[in-house]
Amino acid sequence: MGIGGCIALIAVGAILTFGVNWHLAGANVDLIGLILMGVGVIGIAAYVSIFKRRRMQPPSPAAPVVEEHRYYD
């Protein structure tokens, strides 16, 4: 699920929670909307953390230290 799907879950959850006035037998529409919004927020957090981890560059290997020995007579 990408970032678009997560945003869609948040939008649908917000519509169900705040925008409709339905009453279903055996289901609480407000709670379903809150669950959808929570899943969307968790999905965005997971997506961002994975995306951030992918963009981080691995540390470059340390350049070898070159010691120069000069001998003078």
Backbone as CSV, one residue per row, in Angstrom:
resi,resn,N_x,N_y,N_z,CA_x,CA_y,CA_z,C_x,C_y,C_z
1,MET,0.848,-1.163,0.000,0.000,0.000,0.000,0.896,1.229,0.000
2,GLY,0.704,2.073,-0.984,1.509,3.269,-1.092,0.925,4.422,-0.308
3,ILE,1.529,5.562,-0.528,1.088,6.746,0.215,-0.307,7.188,-0.237
4,GLY,-0.633,6.936,-1.502,-1.964,7.287,-1.989,-3.058,6.464,-1.333
5,GLY,-2.790,5.182,-1.160,-3.757,4.322,-0.483,-3.958,4.713,0.961
6,CYS,-2.876,5.107,1.613,-2.977,5.542,3.015,-3.790,6.822,3.136
7,ILE,-3.558,7.739,2.226,-4.327,8.990,2.255,-5.797,8.704,1.953
8,ALA,-6.058,7.768,1.045,-7.446,7.406,0.746,-8.124,6.785,1.965
9,LEU,-7.398,5.934,2.717,-7.971,5.355,3.942,-8.305,6.438,4.959
10,ILE,-7.424,7.403,5.100,-7.689,8.499,6.043,-8.905,9.297,5.598
11,ALA,-9.005,9.564,4.287,-10.135,10.352,3.782,-11.458,9.600,3.960
12,VAL,-11.481,8.323,3.615,-12.714,7.540,3.769,-13.094,7.421,5.243
13,GLY,-12.094,7.214,6.099,-12.367,7.139,7.534,-12.922,8.437,8.085
14,ALA,-12.366,9.556,7.619,-12.867,10.857,8.083,-14.292,11.095,7.595
15,ILE,-14.574,10.678,6.372,-15.939,10.846,5.860,-16.910,9.996,6.667
16,LEU,-16.517,8.748,6.954,-17.414,7.887,7.738,-17.600,8.405,9.162
17,THR,-16.541,8.961,9.742,-16.637,9.409,11.127,-17.389,10.730,11.264
18,PHE,-17.028,11.679,10.425,-17.550,13.035,10.619,-18.626,13.448,9.619
19,GLY,-18.728,12.746,8.493,-19.587,13.250,7.432,-20.912,12.557,7.249
20,VAL,-21.070,11.352,7.752,-22.326,10.636,7.520,-23.077,10.441,8.831
21,ASN,-24.343,10.199,8.687,-25.189,10.032,9.856,-25.938,8.704,9.761
22,TRP,-25.256,7.671,9.259,-25.889,6.371,9.090,-25.908,5.614,10.394
23,HIS,-26.843,4.700,10.477,-26.916,3.788,11.613,-27.103,2.390,11.050
24,LEU,-26.064,1.571,11.148,-26.142,0.196,10.683,-26.397,-0.721,11.867
25,ALA,-27.204,-1.734,11.638,-27.467,-2.707,12.702,-26.234,-3.589,12.880
26,GLY,-25.681,-3.592,14.062,-24.541,-4.443,14.364,-23.186,-3.840,14.036
27,ALA,-23.130,-2.600,13.594,-21.850,-1.962,13.272,-21.902,-0.493,13.655
28,ASN,-20.836,-0.023,14.217,-20.720,1.383,14.585,-19.907,2.074,13.498
29,VAL,-20.560,2.901,12.701,-19.916,3.536,11.551,-18.815,4.498,12.015
30,ASP,-19.030,5.168,13.118,-18.001,6.076,13.632,-16.727,5.323,14.013
31,LEU,-16.895,4.179,14.642,-15.731,3.382,15.030,-15.007,2.828,13.807
32,ILE,-15.751,2.409,12.799,-15.130,1.927,11.556,-14.309,3.047,10.913
33,GLY,-14.846,4.257,10.928,-14.107,5.394,10.380,-12.844,5.695,11.157
34,LEU,-12.917,5.626,12.468,-11.720,5.857,13.287,-10.665,4.785,13.040
35,ILE,-11.106,3.540,12.879,-10.161,2.453,12.602,-9.491,2.672,11.252
36,LEU,-10.256,3.063,10.249,-9.674,3.325,8.933,-8.664,4.475,8.990
37,MET,-8.991,5.520,9.724,-8.041,6.632,9.856,-6.777,6.187,10.577
38,GLY,-6.917,5.379,11.609,-5.749,4.881,12.330,-4.861,4.016,11.450
39,VAL,-5.482,3.136,10.667,-4.706,2.291,9.758,-3.991,3.144,8.718
40,GLY,-4.649,4.193,8.236,-4.012,5.088,7.272,-2.820,5.814,7.858
41,VAL,-2.952,6.284,9.091,-1.834,6.989,9.743,-0.673,6.033,9.995
42,ILE,-0.979,4.821,10.454,0.086,3.835,10.682,0.754,3.474,9.357
43,GLY,-0.037,3.350,8.300,0.518,3.052,6.982,1.439,4.154,6.485
44,ILE,1.056,5.408,6.677,1.918,6.517,6.266,3.200,6.514,7.078
45,ALA,3.102,6.268,8.377,4.309,6.237,9.212,5.252,5.121,8.770
46,ALA,4.706,3.950,8.473,5.541,2.837,8.018,6.154,3.142,6.658
47,TYR,5.375,3.702,5.755,5.871,4.035,4.426,6.989,5.061,4.495
48,VAL,6.793,6.085,5.318,7.808,7.137,5.427,9.084,6.584,6.053
49,SER,8.961,5.728,7.051,10.170,5.194,7.683,10.935,4.289,6.720
50,ILE,10.229,3.491,5.930,10.902,2.634,4.949,11.504,3.484,3.846
51,PHE,10.763,4.490,3.385,11.267,5.354,2.325,12.487,6.124,2.798
52,LYS,12.467,6.567,4.041,13.610,7.294,4.591,14.821,6.371,4.686
53,ARG,14.581,5.133,5.075,15.673,4.182,5.194,16.284,3.878,3.828
54,ARG,15.471,3.840,2.791,15.987,3.574,1.451,16.816,4.737,0.931
55,ARG,16.447,5.945,1.294,17.147,7.119,0.772,18.456,7.393,1.481
56,MET,18.625,6.825,2.659,19.867,7.061,3.380,21.003,6.346,2.666
57,GLN,22.092,7.052,2.459,23.238,6.444,1.806,24.077,5.730,2.849
58,PRO,24.569,4.569,2.487,25.425,3.872,3.443,26.702,4.668,3.675
59,PRO,27.248,4.574,4.852,28.457,5.336,5.122,29.579,4.877,4.193
60,SER,30.298,5.838,3.669,31.385,5.496,2.766,32.516,4.858,3.565
61,PRO,33.182,3.900,2.966,34.279,3.272,3.696,35.375,4.298,3.955
62,ALA,35.970,4.183,5.101,37.013,5.132,5.482,38.183,4.994,4.524
63,ALA,38.681,6.119,4.106,39.842,6.098,3.215,41.042,5.564,3.982
64,PRO,41.809,4.713,3.331,42.976,4.172,4.043,43.977,5.281,4.355
65,VAL,44.553,5.178,5.503,45.537,6.166,5.933,46.871,5.796,5.294
66,VAL,47.418,6.757,4.585,48.699,6.536,3.930,49.762,7.256,4.741
67,GLU,50.687,6.488,5.260,51.783,7.081,6.021,53.003,7.147,5.123
68,GLU,53.604,8.290,5.124,54.766,8.481,4.270,56.002,8.531,5.150
69,HIS,56.935,7.691,4.870,58.174,7.660,5.646,59.286,8.223,4.769
70,ARG,59.898,9.280,5.226,61.014,9.883,4.490,62.275,9.714,5.330
71,TYR,63.263,9.246,4.686,64.533,9.045,5.360,65.555,9.962,4.718
72,TYR,66.172,10.791,5.535,67.179,11.715,5.044,68.523,11.316,5.617
73,ASP,69.536,11.469,4.797,70.899,11.169,5.261,71.529,12.350,5.892
